[in-house]
Amino acid sequence: MQADPNSPVYFILHIPKTAGQTIQHHLAGHCAPGVFWGPHQAPRLQALSGRRYEPASLPEAPRIRAVFGHNLGRSLERYFPDREIRRVVPLRDPISLQLSYTTIE
């Protein structure tokens, strides 16, 4: 099945402790190959000083429907010319978020 090159691309920003890993694993396991891209993040110190993702790992861009990660910069948009970018940010109740940070696992 050929992907629609005019379909929107969802940029899903993963904020810690908001079920982001659950969403990422679900999409990775249930999307057709090449439709979901979760870029490999550089080591933490490199991420602070330089490129956060390696664009060379980007598969065939016209097929991608969802991009997921902690640092989704606007620079990634250039890989999806003439396509609508829809930004998604899962949020969580602030009190349960703070309790989750303090819970010992």
N, CA, C and O of each residue as an XYZ file, in Angstrom:
420
protein
N       0.851     -1.185      0.000
C       0.000      0.000      0.000
C       0.890      1.240      0.000
O       1.793      1.362      0.828
N       0.637      2.143     -0.913
C       1.406      3.381     -1.029
C       0.867      4.422     -0.049
O      -0.346      4.607      0.055
N       1.755      5.097      0.665
C       1.354      6.136      1.615
C       0.944      7.390      0.862
O       1.458      7.669     -0.222
N       0.020      8.144      1.435
C      -0.425      9.409      0.857
C       0.633     10.466      1.157
O       0.832     10.806      2.324
N       1.321     11.000      0.138
C       2.380     11.983      0.388
C       1.855     13.314      0.925
O       2.643     14.146      1.374
N       0.544     13.529      0.887
C      -0.043     14.766      1.409
C      -0.609     14.598      2.815
O      -1.171     15.544      3.369
N      -0.471     13.417      3.397
C      -1.014     13.186      4.728
C      -0.209     13.960      5.771
O       0.984     14.194      5.580
N      -0.849     14.357      6.867
C      -0.113     15.093      7.903
C       0.905     14.203      8.604
O       0.791     12.978      8.590
N       1.896     14.833      9.215
C       2.894     14.131     10.017
C       2.679     14.569     11.457
O       2.637     15.764     11.750
N       2.543     13.605     12.350
C       2.346     13.898     13.765
C       3.687     13.888     14.470
O       4.389     12.876     14.478
N       4.040     15.024     15.064
C       5.241     15.135     15.885
C       4.783     14.964     17.334
O       4.133     15.845     17.896
N       5.124     13.835     17.926
C       4.675     13.511     19.286
C       5.848     13.741     20.232
O       6.809     12.973     20.250
N       5.753     14.811     21.018
C       6.810     15.172     21.959
C       6.647     14.350     23.232
O       5.594     14.373     23.870
N       7.699     13.626     23.592
C       7.659     12.795     24.797
C       8.183     13.583     25.991
O       9.373     13.884     26.080
N       7.286     13.907     26.897
C       7.649     14.535     28.167
C       7.720     13.410     29.189
O       6.784     12.615     29.272
N       8.792     13.310     29.970
C       8.917     12.214     30.932
C       7.715     12.107     31.863
O       7.113     13.102     32.268
N       7.396     10.865     32.181
C       6.322     10.518     33.121
C       4.919     10.872     32.602
O       4.026     11.172     33.393
N       4.726     10.837     31.280
C       3.398     11.101     30.706
C       2.952      9.951     29.804
O       2.181     10.169     28.870
N       3.422      8.736     30.066
C       3.089      7.533     29.299
C       3.703      7.558     27.904
O       3.219      6.869     27.006
N       4.742      8.326     27.713
C       5.382      8.429     26.406
C       5.971      7.125     25.918
O       5.837      6.794     24.739
N       6.629      6.365     26.802
C       7.193      5.089     26.379
C       6.102      4.109     25.987
O       6.276      3.334     25.046
N       4.993      4.132     26.687
C       3.871      3.261     26.338
C       3.347      3.604     24.952
O       3.090      2.712     24.143
N       3.188      4.885     24.679
C       2.715      5.326     23.362
C       3.734      4.943     22.287
O       3.359      4.444     21.226
N       5.004      5.171     22.557
C       6.053      4.857     21.587
C       6.071      3.363     21.278
O       6.133      2.982     20.109
N       6.017      2.515     22.290
C       6.043      1.073     22.069
C       4.798      0.603     21.317
O       4.875     -0.299     20.482
N       3.668      1.209     21.611
C       2.439      0.848     20.904
C       2.550      1.191     19.419
O       2.246      0.361     18.561
N       2.984      2.415     19.119
C       3.115      2.816     17.713
C       4.150      1.970     16.986
O       3.921      1.544     15.854
N       5.289      1.724     17.631
C       6.342      0.922     17.004
C       5.856     -0.496     16.719
O       6.244     -1.100     15.719
N       5.012     -1.022     17.593
C       4.536     -2.391     17.426
C       3.334     -2.544     16.517
O       3.080     -3.638     16.012
N       2.582     -1.461     16.295
C       1.336     -1.578     15.545
C       1.292     -0.805     14.231
O       0.371     -0.995     13.437
N       2.264      0.053     13.994
C       2.283      0.792     12.726
C       2.946     -0.065     11.647
O       3.774     -0.929     11.937
N       2.568      0.191     10.422
C       3.218     -0.482      9.298
C       4.686     -0.061      9.253
O       5.023      1.042      9.686
N       5.552     -0.913      8.742
C       6.966     -0.550      8.654
C       7.169      0.759      7.888
O       6.583      0.970      6.826
N       8.005      1.626      8.445
C       8.332      2.887      7.794
C       7.352      4.016      8.041
O       7.559      5.118      7.533
N       6.290      3.785      8.806
C       5.275      4.807      9.058
C       5.583      5.594     10.334
O       5.190      6.754     10.459
N       6.277      4.969     11.270
C       6.598      5.576     12.560
C       8.112      5.703     12.665
O       8.837      4.755     12.364
N       8.600      6.888     13.097
C      10.036      7.078     13.274
C      10.324      7.649     14.639
O       9.851      8.735     14.975
N      11.087      6.936     15.420
C      11.581      7.415     16.695
C      13.077      7.570     16.573
O      13.805      6.587     16.704
N      13.562      8.779     16.324
C      14.988      8.970     16.082
C      15.835      8.532     17.263
O      15.417      8.624     18.417
N      17.029      8.055     16.955
C      17.969      7.659     17.999
C      18.599      8.919     18.564
O      19.144      9.741     17.826
N      18.521      9.059     19.861
C      19.041     10.261     20.495
C      20.539     10.128     20.737
O      21.039      9.063     21.101
N      21.225     11.217     20.530
C      22.662     11.260     20.795
C      22.891     11.201     22.304
O      21.966     11.452     23.077
N      24.111     10.871     22.734
C      24.407     10.918     24.167
C      24.053     12.287     24.747
O      24.109     13.302     24.053
N      23.696     12.297     25.999
C      23.163     13.492     26.654
C      24.029     14.739     26.472
O      23.492     15.807     26.181
N      25.330     14.640     26.629
C      26.176     15.832     26.494
C      26.193     16.334     25.061
O      26.212     17.544     24.836
N      26.186     15.432     24.086
C      26.151     15.859     22.696
C      24.813     16.517     22.381
O      24.747     17.460     21.593
N      23.756     16.017     22.996
C      22.435     16.578     22.748
C      22.360     18.030     23.221
O      21.608     18.825     22.658
N      23.135     18.380     24.252
C      23.114     19.747     24.758
C      23.898     20.702     23.868
O      23.613     21.899     23.829
N      24.884     20.173     23.157
C      25.758     21.067     22.403
C      25.628     20.971     20.887
O      26.175     21.811     20.172
N      24.930     19.987     20.395
C      24.878     19.834     18.943
C      23.588     19.191     18.488
O      22.564     19.275     19.165
N      23.647     18.545     17.330
C      22.465     17.907     16.747
C      21.920     16.841     17.688
O      22.674     16.027     18.221
N      20.635     16.852     17.885
C      20.015     15.913     18.805
C      19.697     14.575     18.144
O      19.696     13.542     18.813
N      19.433     14.581     16.869
C      19.084     13.363     16.160
C      19.926     13.233     14.915
O      20.422     14.223     14.376
N      20.083     12.021     14.467
C      20.860     11.751     13.268
C      19.915     11.612     12.079
O      19.291     10.563     11.916
N      19.797     12.640     11.249
C      18.879     12.592     10.106
C      19.183     11.463      9.131
O      18.303     11.056      8.373
N      20.413     10.947      9.134
C      20.738      9.839      8.235
C      19.924      8.592      8.573
O      19.740      7.719      7.725
N      19.436      8.509      9.816
C      18.629      7.351     10.205
C      17.170      7.510      9.795
O      16.363      6.603     10.000
N      16.833      8.650      9.220
C      15.460      8.906      8.780
C      15.140      8.020      7.578
O      15.802      8.119      6.545
N      14.124      7.147      7.704
C      13.764      6.309      6.561
C      13.067      7.144      5.489
O      13.097      8.373      5.552
N      12.468      6.523      4.550
C      11.785      7.200      3.457
C      10.723      8.154      4.015
O       9.660      7.719      4.460
N      11.022      9.461      3.986
C      10.175     10.474      4.618
C       8.721     10.497      4.121
O       7.827     10.712      4.940
N       8.436     10.291      2.845
C       7.029     10.347      2.410
C       6.134      9.294      3.074
O       4.917      9.468      3.132
N       6.724      8.216      3.568
C       5.929      7.166      4.225
C       5.632      7.483      5.683
O       4.661      6.970      6.240
N       6.444      8.312      6.302
C       6.321      8.564      7.745
C       5.036      9.324      8.049
O       4.706     10.309      7.388
N       4.317      8.847      9.063
C       3.098      9.508      9.536
C       3.250     10.031     10.951
O       2.498     10.913     11.366
N       4.231      9.491     11.716
C       4.419      9.922     13.103
C       5.900      9.920     13.444
O       6.631      8.991     13.100
N       6.336     10.990     14.138
C       7.705     11.138     14.612
C       7.610     11.307     16.125
O       6.769     12.059     16.618
N       8.473     10.607     16.861
C       8.369     10.590     18.310
C       9.726     10.854     18.931
O      10.733     10.339     18.446
N       9.775     11.653     20.005
C      11.034     11.840     20.706
C      10.970     12.920     21.768
O       9.972     13.625     21.911
N      12.071     13.030     22.513
C      12.171     14.018     23.582
C      12.512     15.408     23.058
O      12.112     16.405     23.658
N      13.230     15.488     21.968
C      13.699     16.772     21.445
C      13.333     16.892     19.970
O      14.175     16.670     19.101
N      12.108     17.232     19.692
C      11.660     17.357     18.306
C      11.759     18.813     17.880
O      10.826     19.594     18.066
N      12.886     19.161     17.314
C      13.108     20.538     16.881
C      12.432     20.834     15.562
O      12.080     19.927     14.808
N      12.259     22.091     15.299
C      11.646     22.525     14.039
C      12.500     22.155     12.833
O      12.000     22.081     11.711
N      13.783     21.925     13.066
C      14.665     21.576     11.949
C      14.255     20.260     11.292
O      14.565     20.045     10.120
N      13.569     19.380     12.010
C      13.112     18.119     11.423
C      12.000     18.329     10.397
O      11.763     17.466      9.551
N      11.324     19.466     10.470
C      10.206     19.719      9.558
C      10.643     19.790      8.101
O       9.853     19.495      7.204
N      11.886     20.176      7.855
C      12.338     20.304      6.469
C      12.361     18.967      5.729
O      12.402     18.947      4.499
N      12.335     17.860      6.455
C      12.303     16.544      5.828
C      10.905     16.150      5.362
O      10.719     15.104      4.740
N       9.930     16.997      5.668
C       8.536     16.733      5.292
C       7.956     17.943      4.557
O       6.972     18.525      5.012
N       8.557     18.327      3.422
C       8.090     19.522      2.719
C       6.663     19.349      2.208
O       6.258     18.260      1.802
N       5.921     20.437      2.238
C       4.545     20.475      1.726
C       3.592     19.551      2.484
O       2.532     19.194      1.971
N       3.966     19.168      3.695
C       3.064     18.342      4.516
C       2.732     19.093      5.800
O       3.578     19.780      6.372
N       1.514     18.952      6.230
C       1.078     19.582      7.473
C       1.751     18.870      8.645
O       1.772     17.641      8.702
N       2.298     19.645      9.576
C       2.901     19.107     10.794
C       1.895     19.313     11.922
O       1.490     20.441     12.205
N       1.502     18.231     12.554
C       0.594     18.305     13.708
C       1.378     17.907     14.945
O       1.884     16.789     15.047
N       1.471     18.843     15.884
C       2.231     18.604     17.108
C       1.319     18.059     18.201
O       0.214     18.554     18.424
N       1.817     17.018     18.879
C       1.067     16.366     19.946
C       1.955     16.358     21.187
O       3.122     15.973     21.122
N       1.395     16.785     22.314
C       2.124     16.775     23.579
C       1.225     16.130     24.633
O       0.318     16.785     25.147
N       1.461     14.854     24.962
C       0.684     14.222     26.024
C       0.992     14.900     27.362
O       2.155     15.099     27.713
N      -0.039     15.242     28.084
C       0.121     15.881     29.390
C      -0.467     14.997     30.481
O      -1.152     14.014     30.200
N      -0.192     15.355     31.713
C      -0.644     14.573     32.850
C      -1.009     15.520     33.980
O      -0.465     16.620     34.087
N      -1.925     15.085     34.813
C      -2.307     15.852     35.989
C      -1.047     16.181     36.796
O      -0.281     15.275     37.122
N      -0.815     17.467     37.127
C       0.448     17.855     37.772
C       0.715     17.160     39.104
O       1.870     16.872     39.418
N      -0.309     16.887     39.884
C      -0.089     16.249     41.187
C       0.367     14.804     41.007
O       1.331     14.376     41.641
N      -0.319     14.049     40.148
C       0.100     12.659     39.942
C       1.462     12.595     39.264
O       2.218     11.647     39.477
N       1.776     13.589     38.456
C       3.096     13.643     37.821
C       4.179     13.771     38.889
O       5.174     13.047     38.846
N       4.001     14.678     39.841
C       4.983     14.871     40.903
C       5.082     13.643     41.799
O       6.175     13.266     42.221
N       3.945     13.018     42.091
C       3.967     11.799     42.900
C       4.721     10.690     42.171
O       5.422      9.900     42.802
N       4.583     10.629     40.874
C       5.280      9.618     40.094
C       6.787      9.822     40.155
O       7.540      8.849     40.201
N       7.237     11.074     40.156
C       8.664     11.357     40.266
C       9.218     10.927     41.616
O      10.387     10.552     41.704
N       8.417     10.971     42.660
C       8.903     10.643     43.987
C       8.725      9.187     44.353
O       9.242      8.749     45.381
N       8.007      8.420     43.542
C       7.771      7.015     43.827
C       9.028      6.206     43.549
O       9.643      6.333     42.490
N       9.399      5.380     44.505
C      10.551      4.494     44.333
C      10.073      3.248     43.602
O       9.103      2.599     43.993
N      10.783      2.943     42.536
C      10.398      1.755     41.745
C      11.294      0.602     42.045
O      11.123     -0.477     41.477
